[in-house]
Amino acid sequence: MNRYTVSLFTENFIGILNRVTLIFTRRGVNIDALTASESKEDGVHRITIEVTTTEDQVIQIVKQTEKIIDVIKSFYYLDEEVVYQEIALYKIPISSLDPGLEKVIRQYNARIISAEKEFVVIEMTGHKEDTKALLEILQDFNILEFARSGRVAVAKPMGTIAQYLNN
């Protein structure tokens, strides 16, 4: 089993996300992370899904998703074929601020993005393993809340969705 990034370009119609995720469900493939957003093409949206499965399974998923009327094109990539990041936010009580925490923030290339009366919010961009590692360390600083986005990824191969739209 490998980790794959499935990237779908779709029209933005109600229910598209449900129809896409249903294909994963029917094949018994768990979605590890999911992100949906606009793409650079007007009216075209991008759904990025991270899964851990076999290549045969991911090939079948891509083929099935392309059968959905509102899906323009679907691709899959191994981790080394994409550039990807996630964003994580950590909420820490203001009472936990000390030189040790500041050292950890610098060590992980994180930054404080909000300082409120009772807490600070730390932001880190990186891979899931890195954001998890920081989460483990911040447990000692009485972390109040944690949120992580799904994967945002661009493929290393030079093809673009514009090429498929023009065909």
Secondary structure, DSSP 8 states (H G I E B T S, - for coil): -EEEEEEEEEE--TTHHHHHHHHHHHTT--EEEEEEEE-SSTTEEEEEEEEEE-HHHHHHHHHHHHTSTTEEEEEEEEGGGEEEEEEEEEEEEGGG-SHHHHHHHHHTT-EEEEE-SSEEEEEEEE-HHHHHHHHHHHGGGT--EEEE---EEEESS---HHHHHT-
